[in-house]
């Protein structure tokens, strides 16, 4: 497994204290499973953006895309993180 799920989050705002993984809506604690579930969900959501696509009008459009991609995985998807 790569280090793709190693985050610097000293306050554990977005990561789980015990696993170091991003807190997720499915309470997944295994990095390989989170990677699989996240990849599958984002692939499905990506296909949904082909019709109708989100038009980029500014930074808020990017948050909208992020929210769309990660809405099934993270409660904070599409939000400005600290």
Biopython code that builds the backbone (N, CA, C, O; Angstrom):
import numpy as np
from Bio.PDB.StructureBuilder import StructureBuilder

atoms = [
    (1, "UNK", "N", (0.852, -1.182, 0.000)),
    (1, "UNK", "CA", (0.000, 0.000, 0.000)),
    (1, "UNK", "C", (0.889, 1.234, 0.000)),
    (1, "UNK", "O", (1.871, 1.309, 0.738)),
    (2, "UNK", "N", (0.538, 2.177, -0.820)),
    (2, "UNK", "CA", (1.302, 3.420, -0.861)),
    (2, "UNK", "C", (0.987, 4.257, 0.375)),
    (2, "UNK", "O", (0.139, 3.890, 1.188)),
    (3, "UNK", "N", (1.666, 5.362, 0.501)),
    (3, "UNK", "CA", (1.422, 6.273, 1.612)),
    (3, "UNK", "C", (0.321, 7.274, 1.280)),
    (3, "UNK", "O", (0.292, 8.361, 1.858)),
    (4, "UNK", "N", (-0.582, 6.936, 0.366)),
    (4, "UNK", "CA", (-1.604, 7.878, -0.069)),
    (4, "UNK", "C", (-2.567, 8.256, 1.043)),
    (4, "UNK", "O", (-3.281, 9.252, 0.926)),
    (5, "UNK", "N", (-2.599, 7.488, 2.108)),
    (5, "UNK", "CA", (-3.501, 7.807, 3.212)),
    (5, "UNK", "C", (-2.754, 8.214, 4.474)),
    (5, "UNK", "O", (-3.273, 8.048, 5.578)),
    (6, "UNK", "N", (-1.557, 8.739, 4.331)),
    (6, "UNK", "CA", (-0.798, 9.276, 5.457)),
    (6, "UNK", "C", (-0.949, 10.790, 5.428)),
    (6, "UNK", "O", (-0.415, 11.452, 4.538)),
    (7, "UNK", "N", (-1.663, 11.331, 6.382)),
    (7, "UNK", "CA", (-1.955, 12.760, 6.383)),
    (7, "UNK", "C", (-1.351, 13.432, 7.602)),
    (7, "UNK", "O", (-1.220, 12.817, 8.660)),
    (8, "UNK", "N", (-0.991, 14.679, 7.450)),
    (8, "UNK", "CA", (-0.560, 15.494, 8.571)),
    (8, "UNK", "C", (-1.799, 16.215, 9.077)),
    (8, "UNK", "O", (-2.300, 17.141, 8.438)),
    (9, "UNK", "N", (-2.274, 15.790, 10.207)),
    (9, "UNK", "CA", (-3.504, 16.330, 10.799)),
    (9, "UNK", "C", (-3.316, 16.319, 12.319)),
    (9, "UNK", "O", (-3.876, 15.464, 13.005)),
    (10, "UNK", "N", (-2.528, 17.267, 12.848)),
    (10, "UNK", "CA", (-2.156, 17.224, 14.272)),
    (10, "UNK", "C", (-3.344, 17.261, 15.230)),
    (10, "UNK", "O", (-3.242, 16.753, 16.347)),
    (11, "UNK", "N", (-4.448, 17.842, 14.826)),
    (11, "UNK", "CA", (-5.625, 17.935, 15.699)),
    (11, "UNK", "C", (-6.617, 16.795, 15.464)),
    (11, "UNK", "O", (-7.645, 16.717, 16.135)),
    (12, "UNK", "N", (-6.309, 15.914, 14.514)),
    (12, "UNK", "CA", (-7.192, 14.802, 14.159)),
    (12, "UNK", "C", (-8.602, 15.285, 13.811)),
    (12, "UNK", "O", (-9.601, 14.678, 14.196)),
    (13, "UNK", "N", (-8.650, 16.389, 13.077)),
    (13, "UNK", "CA", (-9.917, 16.925, 12.612)),
    (13, "UNK", "C", (-10.491, 16.063, 11.500)),
    (13, "UNK", "O", (-11.697, 15.821, 11.455)),
    (14, "UNK", "N", (-9.639, 15.606, 10.612)),
    (14, "UNK", "CA", (-10.089, 14.847, 9.441)),
    (14, "UNK", "C", (-9.636, 13.390, 9.461)),
    (14, "UNK", "O", (-10.115, 12.578, 8.669)),
    (15, "UNK", "N", (-8.727, 13.062, 10.354)),
    (15, "UNK", "CA", (-8.209, 11.700, 10.405)),
    (15, "UNK", "C", (-8.571, 11.028, 11.731)),
    (15, "UNK", "O", (-8.790, 11.684, 12.749)),
    (16, "UNK", "N", (-8.623, 9.717, 11.679)),
    (16, "UNK", "CA", (-8.890, 8.915, 12.862)),
    (16, "UNK", "C", (-7.604, 8.778, 13.676)),
    (16, "UNK", "O", (-6.546, 8.477, 13.122)),
    (17, "UNK", "N", (-7.693, 8.993, 14.963)),
    (17, "UNK", "CA", (-6.535, 8.942, 15.846)),
    (17, "UNK", "C", (-5.850, 7.574, 15.803)),
    (17, "UNK", "O", (-4.622, 7.500, 15.820)),
    (18, "UNK", "N", (-6.622, 6.508, 15.750)),
    (18, "UNK", "CA", (-6.061, 5.161, 15.819)),
    (18, "UNK", "C", (-5.515, 4.654, 14.496)),
    (18, "UNK", "O", (-4.493, 3.968, 14.477)),
    (19, "UNK", "N", (-6.170, 4.977, 13.391)),
    (19, "UNK", "CA", (-5.763, 4.418, 12.099)),
    (19, "UNK", "C", (-4.962, 5.384, 11.249)),
    (19, "UNK", "O", (-4.188, 4.955, 10.394)),
    (20, "UNK", "N", (-5.133, 6.689, 11.467)),
    (20, "UNK", "CA", (-4.484, 7.686, 10.626)),
    (20, "UNK", "C", (-5.198, 7.893, 9.304)),
    (20, "UNK", "O", (-4.766, 8.705, 8.486)),
    (21, "UNK", "N", (-6.294, 7.164, 9.084)),
    (21, "UNK", "CA", (-7.067, 7.308, 7.843)),
    (21, "UNK", "C", (-8.031, 8.475, 7.951)),
    (21, "UNK", "O", (-8.406, 8.898, 9.044)),
    (22, "UNK", "N", (-8.423, 8.984, 6.795)),
    (22, "UNK", "CA", (-9.446, 10.017, 6.784)),
    (22, "UNK", "C", (-10.738, 9.457, 7.360)),
    (22, "UNK", "O", (-11.146, 8.342, 7.038)),
    (23, "UNK", "N", (-11.378, 10.255, 8.224)),
    (23, "UNK", "CA", (-12.685, 9.845, 8.763)),
    (23, "UNK", "C", (-13.642, 9.745, 7.586)),
    (23, "UNK", "O", (-13.693, 10.635, 6.737)),
    (24, "UNK", "N", (-14.393, 8.667, 7.542)),
    (24, "UNK", "CA", (-15.269, 8.457, 6.398)),
    (24, "UNK", "C", (-16.642, 8.005, 6.846)),
    (24, "UNK", "O", (-16.808, 7.499, 7.956)),
    (25, "UNK", "N", (-17.618, 8.188, 5.987)),
    (25, "UNK", "CA", (-19.009, 7.899, 6.320)),
    (25, "UNK", "C", (-19.275, 6.416, 6.550)),
    (25, "UNK", "O", (-20.250, 6.065, 7.214)),
    (26, "UNK", "N", (-18.434, 5.544, 6.018)),
    (26, "UNK", "CA", (-18.629, 4.102, 6.168)),
    (26, "UNK", "C", (-17.837, 3.526, 7.349)),
    (26, "UNK", "O", (-17.884, 2.320, 7.590)),
    (27, "UNK", "N", (-17.118, 4.370, 8.078)),
    (27, "UNK", "CA", (-16.286, 3.922, 9.197)),
    (27, "UNK", "C", (-15.281, 2.850, 8.783)),
    (27, "UNK", "O", (-15.031, 1.906, 9.532)),
    (28, "UNK", "N", (-14.715, 2.996, 7.608)),
    (28, "UNK", "CA", (-13.704, 2.067, 7.105)),
    (28, "UNK", "C", (-12.393, 2.344, 7.830)),
    (28, "UNK", "O", (-11.980, 3.497, 7.957)),
    (29, "UNK", "N", (-11.737, 1.284, 8.307)),
    (29, "UNK", "CA", (-10.498, 1.439, 9.067)),
    (29, "UNK", "C", (-9.293, 0.779, 8.396)),
    (29, "UNK", "O", (-8.172, 0.873, 8.897)),
    (30, "UNK", "N", (-9.519, 0.123, 7.279)),
    (30, "UNK", "CA", (-8.431, -0.529, 6.549)),
    (30, "UNK", "C", (-8.081, 0.304, 5.322)),
    (30, "UNK", "O", (-8.966, 0.592, 4.516)),
    (31, "UNK", "N", (-6.812, 0.705, 5.153)),
    (31, "UNK", "CA", (-6.450, 1.578, 4.030)),
    (31, "UNK", "C", (-6.763, 0.989, 2.664)),
    (31, "UNK", "O", (-7.197, 1.717, 1.771)),
    (32, "UNK", "N", (-6.557, -0.301, 2.479)),
    (32, "UNK", "CA", (-6.831, -0.920, 1.176)),
    (32, "UNK", "C", (-8.316, -0.875, 0.836)),
    (32, "UNK", "O", (-8.695, -0.658, -0.314)),
    (33, "UNK", "N", (-9.149, -1.082, 1.851)),
    (33, "UNK", "CA", (-10.594, -1.050, 1.628)),
    (33, "UNK", "C", (-11.046, 0.375, 1.337)),
    (33, "UNK", "O", (-11.859, 0.596, 0.439)),
    (34, "UNK", "N", (-10.524, 1.346, 2.092)),
    (34, "UNK", "CA", (-10.886, 2.744, 1.842)),
    (34, "UNK", "C", (-10.471, 3.158, 0.436)),
    (34, "UNK", "O", (-11.232, 3.828, -0.262)),
    (35, "UNK", "N", (-9.289, 2.772, 0.020)),
    (35, "UNK", "CA", (-8.830, 3.098, -1.332)),
    (35, "UNK", "C", (-9.767, 2.509, -2.381)),
    (35, "UNK", "O", (-10.119, 3.185, -3.347)),
    (36, "UNK", "N", (-10.171, 1.260, -2.199)),
    (36, "UNK", "CA", (-11.078, 0.605, -3.150)),
    (36, "UNK", "C", (-12.441, 1.293, -3.175)),
    (36, "UNK", "O", (-12.964, 1.599, -4.246)),
    (37, "UNK", "N", (-13.011, 1.533, -2.007)),
    (37, "UNK", "CA", (-14.345, 2.140, -1.922)),
    (37, "UNK", "C", (-14.319, 3.564, -2.471)),
    (37, "UNK", "O", (-15.213, 3.956, -3.222)),
    (38, "UNK", "N", (-13.299, 4.340, -2.101)),
    (38, "UNK", "CA", (-13.191, 5.712, -2.594)),
    (38, "UNK", "C", (-13.036, 5.730, -4.115)),
    (38, "UNK", "O", (-13.700, 6.508, -4.800)),
    (39, "UNK", "N", (-12.170, 4.885, -4.635)),
    (39, "UNK", "CA", (-11.952, 4.829, -6.086)),
    (39, "UNK", "C", (-13.224, 4.455, -6.826)),
    (39, "UNK", "O", (-13.546, 5.043, -7.859)),
    (40, "UNK", "N", (-13.944, 3.477, -6.296)),
    (40, "UNK", "CA", (-15.187, 3.038, -6.931)),
    (40, "UNK", "C", (-16.241, 4.145, -6.911)),
    (40, "UNK", "O", (-16.907, 4.397, -7.915)),
    (41, "UNK", "N", (-16.383, 4.799, -5.765)),
    (41, "UNK", "CA", (-17.387, 5.860, -5.641)),
    (41, "UNK", "C", (-17.059, 7.043, -6.545)),
    (41, "UNK", "O", (-17.948, 7.590, -7.198)),
    (42, "UNK", "N", (-15.791, 7.440, -6.585)),
    (42, "UNK", "CA", (-15.394, 8.582, -7.407)),
    (42, "UNK", "C", (-15.550, 8.249, -8.893)),
    (42, "UNK", "O", (-15.961, 9.105, -9.677)),
    (43, "UNK", "N", (-15.230, 7.028, -9.280)),
    (43, "UNK", "CA", (-15.411, 6.620, -10.684)),
    (43, "UNK", "C", (-16.868, 6.719, -11.082)),
    (43, "UNK", "O", (-17.184, 7.220, -12.162)),
    (44, "UNK", "N", (-17.760, 6.249, -10.223)),
    (44, "UNK", "CA", (-19.206, 6.335, -10.496)),
    (44, "UNK", "C", (-19.645, 7.791, -10.606)),
    (44, "UNK", "O", (-20.369, 8.157, -11.531)),
    (45, "UNK", "N", (-19.207, 8.617, -9.662)),
    (45, "UNK", "CA", (-19.593, 10.029, -9.678)),
    (45, "UNK", "C", (-18.993, 10.769, -10.872)),
    (45, "UNK", "O", (-19.618, 11.689, -11.398)),
    (46, "UNK", "N", (-17.812, 10.389, -11.300)),
    (46, "UNK", "CA", (-17.184, 11.000, -12.471)),
    (46, "UNK", "C", (-18.036, 10.756, -13.706)),
    (46, "UNK", "O", (-18.232, 11.661, -14.518)),
    (47, "UNK", "N", (-18.533, 9.558, -13.848)),
    (47, "UNK", "CA", (-19.387, 9.233, -14.998)),
    (47, "UNK", "C", (-20.651, 10.088, -15.001)),
    (47, "UNK", "O", (-21.162, 10.433, -16.066)),
    (48, "UNK", "N", (-21.154, 10.429, -13.830)),
    (48, "UNK", "CA", (-22.363, 11.254, -13.734)),
    (48, "UNK", "C", (-22.123, 12.687, -14.198)),
    (48, "UNK", "O", (-23.072, 13.378, -14.569)),
    (49, "UNK", "N", (-20.883, 13.140, -14.183)),
    (49, "UNK", "CA", (-20.598, 14.529, -14.564)),
    (49, "UNK", "C", (-20.503, 14.747, -16.069)),
    (49, "UNK", "O", (-20.422, 15.887, -16.528)),
    (50, "UNK", "N", (-20.511, 13.676, -16.829)),
    (50, "UNK", "CA", (-20.445, 13.859, -18.284)),
    (50, "UNK", "C", (-21.687, 14.552, -18.814)),
    (50, "UNK", "O", (-21.587, 15.412, -19.688)),
    (51, "UNK", "N", (-22.837, 14.200, -18.309)),
    (51, "UNK", "CA", (-24.092, 14.825, -18.736)),
    (51, "UNK", "C", (-24.970, 15.046, -17.526)),
    (51, "UNK", "O", (-25.372, 14.053, -16.919)),
    (52, "UNK", "N", (-25.290, 16.206, -17.138)),
    (52, "UNK", "CA", (-24.738, 17.485, -17.591)),
    (52, "UNK", "C", (-23.464, 17.810, -16.810)),
    (52, "UNK", "O", (-23.404, 17.587, -15.601)),
    (53, "UNK", "N", (-22.465, 18.324, -17.483)),
    (53, "UNK", "CA", (-21.224, 18.686, -16.790)),
    (53, "UNK", "C", (-21.416, 19.935, -15.928)),
    (53, "UNK", "O", (-22.272, 20.774, -16.207)),
    (54, "UNK", "N", (-20.611, 20.037, -14.890)),
    (54, "UNK", "CA", (-20.600, 21.244, -14.067)),
    (54, "UNK", "C", (-19.708, 22.258, -14.767)),
    (54, "UNK", "O", (-18.554, 21.964, -15.080)),
    (55, "UNK", "N", (-20.229, 23.427, -15.009)),
    (55, "UNK", "CA", (-19.444, 24.478, -15.659)),
    (55, "UNK", "C", (-18.614, 25.203, -14.595)),
    (55, "UNK", "O", (-19.125, 25.588, -13.544)),
    (56, "UNK", "N", (-17.341, 25.376, -14.891)),
    (56, "UNK", "CA", (-16.434, 26.048, -13.962)),
    (56, "UNK", "C", (-16.638, 27.553, -14.078)),
    (56, "UNK", "O", (-16.370, 28.149, -15.121)),
    (57, "UNK", "N", (-17.115, 28.157, -12.994)),
    (57, "UNK", "CA", (-17.358, 29.594, -12.974)),
    (57, "UNK", "C", (-16.502, 30.283, -11.920)),
    (57, "UNK", "O", (-16.517, 31.509, -11.804)),
    (58, "UNK", "N", (-15.767, 29.503, -11.165)),
    (58, "UNK", "CA", (-14.936, 30.049, -10.100)),
    (58, "UNK", "C", (-14.618, 28.954, -9.107)),
    (58, "UNK", "O", (-14.888, 27.779, -9.355)),
    (59, "UNK", "N", (-14.042, 29.343, -7.982)),
    (59, "UNK", "CA", (-13.619, 28.367, -6.983)),
    (59, "UNK", "C", (-14.809, 27.590, -6.417)),
    (59, "UNK", "O", (-14.660, 26.422, -6.057)),
    (60, "UNK", "N", (-15.968, 28.204, -6.334)),
    (60, "UNK", "CA", (-17.146, 27.501, -5.828)),
    (60, "UNK", "C", (-17.518, 26.316, -6.707)),
    (60, "UNK", "O", (-18.043, 25.316, -6.219)),
    (61, "UNK", "N", (-17.245, 26.428, -7.996)),
    (61, "UNK", "CA", (-17.507, 25.306, -8.904)),
    (61, "UNK", "C", (-16.591, 24.128, -8.577)),
    (61, "UNK", "O", (-16.999, 22.972, -8.682)),
    (62, "UNK", "N", (-15.363, 24.421, -8.185)),
    (62, "UNK", "CA", (-14.432, 23.358, -7.808)),
    (62, "UNK", "C", (-14.893, 22.659, -6.530)),
    (62, "UNK", "O", (-14.779, 21.439, -6.410)),
    (63, "UNK", "N", (-15.413, 23.431, -5.581)),
    (63, "UNK", "CA", (-15.969, 22.832, -4.367)),
    (63, "UNK", "C", (-17.174, 21.956, -4.714)),
    (63, "UNK", "O", (-17.361, 20.892, -4.124)),
    (64, "UNK", "N", (-17.981, 22.399, -5.659)),
    (64, "UNK", "CA", (-19.144, 21.626, -6.088)),
    (64, "UNK", "C", (-18.715, 20.286, -6.698)),
    (64, "UNK", "O", (-19.332, 19.254, -6.437)),
    (65, "UNK", "N", (-17.669, 20.311, -7.501)),
    (65, "UNK", "CA", (-17.152, 19.084, -8.104)),
    (65, "UNK", "C", (-16.598, 18.166, -7.017)),
    (65, "UNK", "O", (-16.874, 16.966, -7.017)),
    (66, "UNK", "N", (-15.827, 18.720, -6.101)),
    (66, "UNK", "CA", (-15.270, 17.923, -5.002)),
    (66, "UNK", "C", (-16.397, 17.295, -4.176)),
    (66, "UNK", "O", (-16.322, 16.122, -3.811)),
    (67, "UNK", "N", (-17.435, 18.074, -3.884)),
    (67, "UNK", "CA", (-18.587, 17.568, -3.143)),
    (67, "UNK", "C", (-19.240, 16.424, -3.901)),
    (67, "UNK", "O", (-19.605, 15.407, -3.311)),
    (68, "UNK", "N", (-19.385, 16.591, -5.201)),
    (68, "UNK", "CA", (-20.022, 15.555, -6.016)),
    (68, "UNK", "C", (-19.194, 14.266, -5.987)),
    (68, "UNK", "O", (-19.746, 13.180, -5.813)),
    (69, "UNK", "N", (-17.892, 14.382, -6.155)),
    (69, "UNK", "CA", (-17.019, 13.202, -6.167)),
    (69, "UNK", "C", (-17.030, 12.446, -4.840)),
    (69, "UNK", "O", (-17.086, 11.217, -4.827)),
    (70, "UNK", "N", (-16.977, 13.173, -3.729)),
    (70, "UNK", "CA", (-16.728, 12.544, -2.438)),
    (70, "UNK", "C", (-17.933, 12.484, -1.505)),
    (70, "UNK", "O", (-17.778, 12.134, -0.335)),
    (71, "UNK", "N", (-19.120, 12.815, -1.986)),
    (71, "UNK", "CA", (-20.302, 12.864, -1.134)),
    (71, "UNK", "C", (-20.649, 11.521, -0.488)),
    (71, "UNK", "O", (-21.269, 11.493, 0.576)),
    (72, "UNK", "N", (-20.264, 10.429, -1.103)),
    (72, "UNK", "CA", (-20.568, 9.113, -0.558)),
    (72, "UNK", "C", (-19.531, 8.641, 0.454)),
    (72, "UNK", "O", (-19.754, 7.655, 1.158)),
    (73, "UNK", "N", (-18.411, 9.332, 0.530)),
    (73, "UNK", "CA", (-17.288, 8.872, 1.342)),
    (73, "UNK", "C", (-17.028, 9.771, 2.548)),
    (73, "UNK", "O", (-16.835, 9.277, 3.659)),
    (74, "UNK", "N", (-17.022, 11.093, 2.337)),
    (74, "UNK", "CA", (-16.637, 12.021, 3.393)),
    (74, "UNK", "C", (-17.717, 13.060, 3.629)),
    (74, "UNK", "O", (-18.253, 13.629, 2.678)),
    (75, "UNK", "N", (-18.039, 13.311, 4.892)),
    (75, "UNK", "CA", (-19.057, 14.310, 5.215)),
    (75, "UNK", "C", (-18.614, 15.717, 4.864)),
    (75, "UNK", "O", (-19.446, 16.602, 4.661)),
    (76, "UNK", "N", (-17.310, 15.927, 4.794)),
    (76, "UNK", "CA", (-16.758, 17.258, 4.530)),
    (76, "UNK", "C", (-16.406, 17.460, 3.057)),
    (76, "UNK", "O", (-15.798, 18.474, 2.713)),
    (77, "UNK", "N", (-16.766, 16.535, 2.191)),
    (77, "UNK", "CA", (-16.489, 16.685, 0.770)),
    (77, "UNK", "C", (-17.089, 17.969, 0.221)),
    (77, "UNK", "O", (-18.273, 18.240, 0.422)),
    (78, "UNK", "N", (-16.292, 18.745, -0.459)),
    (78, "UNK", "CA", (-16.772, 20.004, -1.038)),
    (78, "UNK", "C", (-16.696, 21.194, -0.111)),
    (78, "UNK", "O", (-17.022, 22.311, -0.512)),
    (79, "UNK", "N", (-16.271, 20.979, 1.123)),
    (79, "UNK", "CA", (-16.143, 22.088, 2.057)),
    (79, "UNK", "C", (-14.712, 22.588, 2.098)),
    (79, "UNK", "O", (-13.777, 21.839, 1.813)),
    (80, "UNK", "N", (-14.543, 23.838, 2.448)),
    (80, "UNK", "CA", (-13.216, 24.392, 2.652)),
    (80, "UNK", "C", (-12.671, 23.820, 3.946)),
    (80, "UNK", "O", (-13.234, 24.057, 5.015)),
    (81, "UNK", "N", (-11.591, 23.077, 3.862)),
    (81, "UNK", "CA", (-11.004, 22.451, 5.050)),
    (81, "UNK", "C", (-9.931, 23.354, 5.639)),
    (81, "UNK", "O", (-9.318, 24.162, 4.941)),
    (82, "UNK", "N", (-9.724, 23.197, 6.924)),
    (82, "UNK", "CA", (-8.725, 24.015, 7.615)),
    (82, "UNK", "C", (-7.382, 23.332, 7.602)),
    (82, "UNK", "O", (-6.412, 23.869, 8.137)),
]
sb = StructureBuilder()
sb.init_structure("model")
sb.init_model(0)
sb.init_chain("A")
sb.init_seg("    ")
for serial, (resi, resn, name, xyz) in enumerate(atoms, 1):
    if name == "N":
        sb.init_residue(resn, " ", resi, " ")
    sb.init_atom(name, np.array(xyz, "f"), 0.0, 1.0, " ", f" {name:<3s}", serial, name[0])
structure = sb.get_structure()
